[in-house]
Amino acid sequence: MDGRQDLAAMIAPLQRALIAAEQPVLRAHRLSMWGYIVLTALDGQPVRTQAALAEVIGADKSRIIPVLDELEAAGLLDRPRDPTDRRARLLAVTAEGRRKRQDVQSEIQRNEDRLLARLPVSDREAFLRSLALLSESPTVD
């Protein structure tokens, strides 16, 4: 044992701080956290059913329907019926939705860059690479 804290104990305060820092950005862009999550998940993935989206983002499919309604009403998302299954809806981010997601993400990442600036450049690059690798397959064997 090297005396370090558990990963969850180290990550949890950072995660809470990052989420808190995102809230004013999201409010300024009139977007909920779930709305941002949906736009991010769908960007580059133009066709996906509501059920598949819910699974990908880890949300109950009935919980995301009001989020999808809000995004569609704001012109950020198209949700036509699936021609092969009238019960299903296909989802696609509109050009306006893509622009908004990119604007929000840019602003969030500018804030994150101020936090990352505390690290030397080589440590920052290694941290981001390591975090990306660990987040791709987060299960612990």
C-alpha positions, 0 to 999 in steps of 0.5 A: 500500500502506498498510502494514496486515497481510493480513486473514487475519493480523489475523483468525486470532489473534482467531479462535483467541482466540474459539474458546478462549474458547468451549471452557469455555462449551461444556464447561459445557453438555456440548456439543461445538463441532460440536454447537453448530455443528449446533444453530445451523445447524438452528435455524429450519430444521426440515427438512434432510437430513444431507447438506444439513446437512453441506454447509451447515456445511462438514463431511464427512457421515460426520463429522457422524453421531456428532455427530448421534447425540450430540445425538439421545441428549441430546434436543437433536435429532430425526432421523426418517426422511424419509417420501419417501426411507427412506434419508434423515433429516430433522433438527429441533432440539428445544425443549431443543436450542433452549434449550441453543443459546440459553443457549450463544450468550448466554454466548458473546456476553457474553464477546464483549461484553467484547472488543467493549467495547474499541472505542468504541460507534460503532466497535463497531457499524460493526465488527459491521455490516461483519463481518456483511456480509463473512461473508454473502459471503466469497468474494474475486473 
